Amino acid sequence: MGLKSKLKSKWLWVALIVAAGSIVLFSLLGGGTEAEVYQVSRGKVSQKVEDTGEVLPLNEQTVYLEGTGKVKDIKVKVGSSVKEEDVLLILESSELELELKDAEAKIQAAQAQLESTELKNYAQEIELAKAKLTQAEIAFNSAARDYEKAQQLYAAFAISEADWAKAKDAYEMAKASLEAAKLQLKEAQQGPPDYLIRSYQSQLEQANLAKAHVLAKMEKQVLRAPFAGVVLEQLVDENTLITPATPAFIIGNMDELEVKADILADEVHKLKVGNQVEVTGPAVNEQVILGQVTEIAPRAKTVTSSLGVTQKRVPVTITLKDQSAYLRPGYNVDVRIITAEREQVLLVPDTAIFEYEGKEQVFVVEKGKAVLREVVKGLEGDSFVEIKDGLQEGEIILAKPDNNIREGLKIKPKALQGSDFTVQ
């Protein structure tokens, strides 16, 4: 750098120092530095944790298919209102219908067999058995007479032994036939044997079970709404081949909505169940909808933001006290959780407090000059802070001190915009 440049730079610094000194001198001797001021007053302060949340139905459920086959008919669409047990979807069931017909035919056959064992159905058999018994008695009486006659003739040596034996055999056969006919009549009169009835009953039970099994499978081919609500999402299309446990729809109750918010783990310690919540934002037309914290998850989860920032956040559930026509599941909203409130406390703008030499400080205007004052902060609201110690109600402080303000500097007060305080 040449001598000329060095001299020019030196005079520039001298000019700046002189200008700064002139400003300070003017402030001390003249009208002072104009600065916005605020009169310390009492009011209400609310400490809040702010974040975003998602509106969700209080009762939301994914409905799964239990049947199998091709989707035949979808009865609803997204946005449809449904009642409990309304049909949502039907699967193809032609093969099951054939199985049902087969099961019903087997039931009819088993019923017919069982009905045939009823005593009334044995009347004809009883009459037939009686007729056979009568025939057997006639045949027996005839054989008995022939045998008696043969015995007499054999004793008189009038017939051979062979003829006598033949008459005797005929008598024994007629006697056996008579006993058999009596037994047949007795069995007919008693009805069918128990083992046969039990066999037919078992066949009928098996046929009914087979039908019930087919009907159960056919019922699974029809998907019904588990509760009244609105179809939020459709997950299958017609003619799609599906298997059991395939998700088909998401249904939610639109009458009861809640908000789920993931709060930074560093701020969750401020929260507790029962905290009041203000829900707002563009999605609800900037309305303020009141709610309440009803659940705080016991553990944090790792969440990566859209900007790639990884954070630890805790899921918090907010139940809405009010409903709004603007609220819809899936909307993002702003949530302000009121973690603490105090009434009638000393308040100052948060812009008035700054850290100096490791302490929280404000500038108090005393006798027209800026004086440093150490303060103790309490609750911090949106734009005002509670002062627990260091200030008195009615004192005047600088609302927005900047780096040009020094202790002892003469101040020309200017009322803070929006403040009730009027500069005298």
C-alpha positions, 0 to 999 in steps of 0.5 A: 500500500502506498503512502497516499493510501495509508494516509487516506485510510487513517483519516477515514478511521478518524472521521468515523471515530469523530462521527461516533463521538458526535452522536454520543455527545449529541445524545448526552447534550441534546434531545437524546437517542429516540427509542421505543419504550414500554411501561411494565404492567401486569397481565396474563402469560401463557407458555406454549409448545408449538408444532404441527400435527395431523388430523386423524379419525378417532376411530379408524380401521383397515378392513381386511378380506377373509375370503379368497378369489376374484373381486366381483363387485365393489359396493362403495367408493371413497367418501361413501358413508356406511352403516355398520354391517353395510356390504362393501365388497363381494367376491366370486363364489360360484364354486361355493354355491355348487358345494352348498347344493351338494351339501343340501342334497346330502342333508335331504338324503340323510333326513330321508334315511332317518325318517324311514326309521320312524315307527309309523313307517314300520306299519306295513312291515308289521302287517307283513310279519303278521301274515308270515306268522300266520302262514308259519302257524298253519304250516307248523300245525299241518306238519305237527299233524303229519308228524303225529300220524307218521309216528302212529303208522311207524309204531304199527310198522305201516311206514318205513323209518325213512318216511317217519324221519321225513315227517319229523324233519318237516315238523322241525322245519315248520317249528323253526319257521314259526319261531322265526316268524314270531321274532320278525313280528316282534322286531317289526313291532319294536321298530328299527335298532338303535345302532341304525338310528344312531348311524343315520343321525350321525350322517345327518349331523355331518351333512349339516356341518358340511353345509355350515362350513360352506355357508361360513366360507360364503359369508367370508366372500362378502365384506361388511363395514365393522362400524358406521363411518366414511370410506377414507381409502380403497385398496383393491379393485374389481376383478383383482385376485386376492387371498385372505388377509388382503387389506380392502378399505380404510374406514374412519368415523368422521364425527370424532376426529383427533390430532396426532403431533410429534413433539420434540423430545427436548420439550415434552417435559413441559407437557402433561395430560390435560394441557389445553391446546389451540389447533389452527392453520390454513387447513382450518381457515385459520380458525382456532379449534380447542383441544386437550392433550389426552395421551403422551407416548412413553417413548420417543421415536426417531423422525427424519424431516423433509430436509434430512434432519434427524430428531427425537420426537414423542407422539402426542394425542390431542382430543378435539373439544370442538369440531369444524366443517374444515377438518378432514382426516389427513390435514396438517394443522398447527398446534399450540399446547399451553403448558403453563399460565399465570395471571396478573404477573409483571410482563415485558416484551421478549425483545426487551431482555438480553444477556450481558455478562452472563446475566439477563438484563434490561434497560430501564429509563431513569431520569431520561437515561438508559440504566442496566437492570438485572432481571429474573425471568419466569414464564415465556409467552409468544411475545411477552415474558414474566418478570419475577424479580428486578422490575416494578410495575409502572417502570419504563424500559427500552422495548427493543434495545440495540447495540448502539444503546449504552448505559447512561445514554440519554433516551428520547422515548417513543411509545412501543407500537401497539402499547397502551403506554403514552409518552408524556 
